[in-house]
């Protein structure tokens, strides 16, 4: 991985070069680490009974790298390799609880963000020893977590797992979680490891998310278009909140899904709250005034995104993590 050539490729893709770093002694990062990171490197999801999962480990890696905290980064990666990265391929099992893996299926967003964090650590932080694993994960995602779009078979969709998930009554249909698309991560990994499939997947994903029906937690892609999937709630909710976060982080703040997601958040009826879950018509199903959700909204407007130790201590794992991720995204966004 040649540093200069990669940075040139990122510039050609409309991405910035070196990510900005926060202070290692950031009070907010220290508070997050104290609340949600065990001493052995396990990231604890307090909102789901203290379980751990692959995206949580990946978020921890990204945040540790962004804050220049190599000790925490190495602890998180060590625990991940020992407890989740134990499948026969390079991907992680999704969930762990009470000393054992509880779901061996992978979650592609966790794998994508872990590979990206490892690449960033090697390339931008100079933390040696992570390039090979980042390459192996990237190759596995490209090999088994992409599927042809049934509407345009030459284009690729990002599957939520290596297993084909869809409607058994609709052969060839592909289940997609639009919030799994972090197009910057896909493009940077594709550039770093010379795999244009990931770059094309990012491009096609941004086209997919333009469709109003794609502003959901889950969508089924069939030959005749996008549809709500059977057996899953048809809503914009906790997953989909990440769509505008990842688009802004990828320097795509003008993408129409960013404004559309903000409109969903603004559908709240309670003063000072945001609608963090809405039905297909945009009516609020759940509302919150927590600063983590407000940070995502501020990011969509290009407003300053701030976080304090008090903010982190006042929230559970997910909104606290969203707020820290939004601050990193704001620093690293260029448009």
Steps between C-alpha positions, in 0.01 A plus 500: 500500500687806376401805702548765230326307224204422727456861602505598132230241430288631789527851364388376158198341666406830662619396846733680734847364575605463859221474758507766768570380852349599831705527818583172667398657831157608372259498798226359279716214373618429855138488619400265217796275570422491873133417445500265204846343469598213729862462603547205264383696194136391486258777398185474711158588358316615809177537304489128419570344835876535495555292187778564251478493122714546195391855416567607858855368480544677167367827640743468789790452259399801291461723805827386659688565176337838451599599855857373467449243777715209388476307828121485479515422129727201554287373791182521294658324203653230722164418660332504160748255350468266796121502536325608178750456216493124545307394191664304219512814287636843594164636614367531854216320673234759574425467873652387827341472843585332831829357382397358162403589145121505467473561125767375260361689203698807407364856479664658199506853643709385794748328271516797265567748780753273671696465175484877452617567856793260459594662169483847658715385791768370265491778244414813694614422856809296418391215727666204333366148489146551374529521121480125436181453702340803335582349161356159594174652625469716191551201272239300692243780477556531126486123450194403707312812616412650162214394274378607155218751504205311345394823323846548346715184536820683401470704822574365847305528824648476848336206675443525876683167546679238299184290490245589236209662683178584325148384425481125428203574275711743295806315361788735432371773731762652729435632850692823567556710809566847352678612818774243435627712212791710618612611156819665622610177666416301187687741273809528719527125544444449127776749423737367766470138392438552128148358492275708274198289598481683832519839332221403259298370794536837671391683186200274447409517867475877484268459201290244690461728802358776280175306478250615767418138587867438582481736798417203719672261736448222246397481134455209262645554153309305237513503121192722494637753752524561876251354745449475877635160610273240653546436869688823574358829623450752221644812660775758519656431838816437697685336210401757239615791717849402390423567131550880523792455740690282256411713198629815668814316613548403135481865386150447361310750714307618191368151428117517506478228766669737747221757480237226487636341818507839673132545410428169670686610812315830497160328504506490882203648682666548840695824559877455470464142380579318176299221342748214520251254354228574246247297304501490118297823487748679728287501814707469819509165678770594754648835604813601689677813618836329556801693367629207295202518265517879490867471400403304189244766408756777551739314270238493224475881521874560503467644850771458766487155659616501859523240773592512867576243763168588662319424174653152486424426865136605456426254217501134426742326266331570166426875516833562672680314224306685230603831653869414506483362145326819385781714645758294310291521182473879535878536530566278201234635265613745236182629336 
